[in-house]
Amino acid sequence: MEACLIGYAAGIRFSCLGPRRGVACRGRASRRLMMISATAAPQTPAMMAPEKAMYTALKMTDDDTRPLQLAHIKEEEKKDTYKDNWFDLLAIHYLTRAIQATTGMNSKKEGYEGLVEAAVMISKKFETKAQQNLVIQALQKAFPIAILTVIKTLLPPSTFSREYFAAFTTLFFPWLIGPCEVKESQVNGKTEKNVVYIPKCRFLESTNCVGLCTNLCKIPSQSFIQDSLGMPVYMNPKFEDMSCEMIFGQQPPIDDPSLKQPCYHKTCRAKQAHGVNCS
């Protein structure tokens, strides 16, 4: 009696109609497998792992633009997402309005993007020194002089005031600078919790611009806190990873290395999107 054997090899169905045809059947199946392997379609970027697919897709583009595209994709992947609550949005709106009132310019955007746009407008329209002075004036409008005077009188420089300013910053200003924490440092041979460490500055990340960081945040903030609150502070940004330290009780160095840092050039959002001259 003839027997029927049905088998599968790599998803290919074949049959043998009798004992004598088993060898021939296996031979045909083997040849069919070889033919399919030889004519298989090449792997496409969509079939690869995500990182490899992205790199392969970029290789298909112009060699001159590929590095910039790859840097932009990596930058967007690493960008943090912020969820502002009602207090954050209120504070952002209030500071944005203070900047607009000082400069006479209006922003069409809402939330933190509106604050960044207002800063970019200042950078485009005014020279470096004027930018710094305008931000100081905006901060003076945002914080009533009477309150600042009381704080300056009640909290002269001391261990308590330095630690108080550091703790206050971490509690009430993450909406502006991003998540942060208090760290210790040595002050006159003693350990104090007077340093605010910002793993990734929200303002620097949003603008990706060294010029906006130094002229619209670092320098005017140092001057405002020193003059209005009587507290020296040194803001030390690390442009390599966008982190920053605010060291309360320390004067900024005369030869500040952060002021010599060139901008990110090709990845500077302010320069690319708004034509800011930040070099």
Buried (B, 14 or more C-beta within 10 A) or exposed (E): EEEEEEEEEEEEEBEBEEEEBEEEBBEEBEEBBEEEEEEEEEEEBEEBEEEEBBBBBBEEEEEEEBEEBBEBBEBEEEEEEBEBEEEBBEBBBEBBBBBBBBBEBEBEEEBBBBBBBBBBBBBBEBEEEEBBBBBBBBBBBBBEEEEBEEBBEEBEBEBEBBBBBBBEBBEEBBBBBBEBEBEEBEBEEEEBBBBBBBEBBBBBBBBBBBBBBBBBBBBBBBBBBBEBBBBBBBBBBBBEEBBBBBBBBBEBEEEBEBEEBEBBEEBBBBBBEBEBEBE
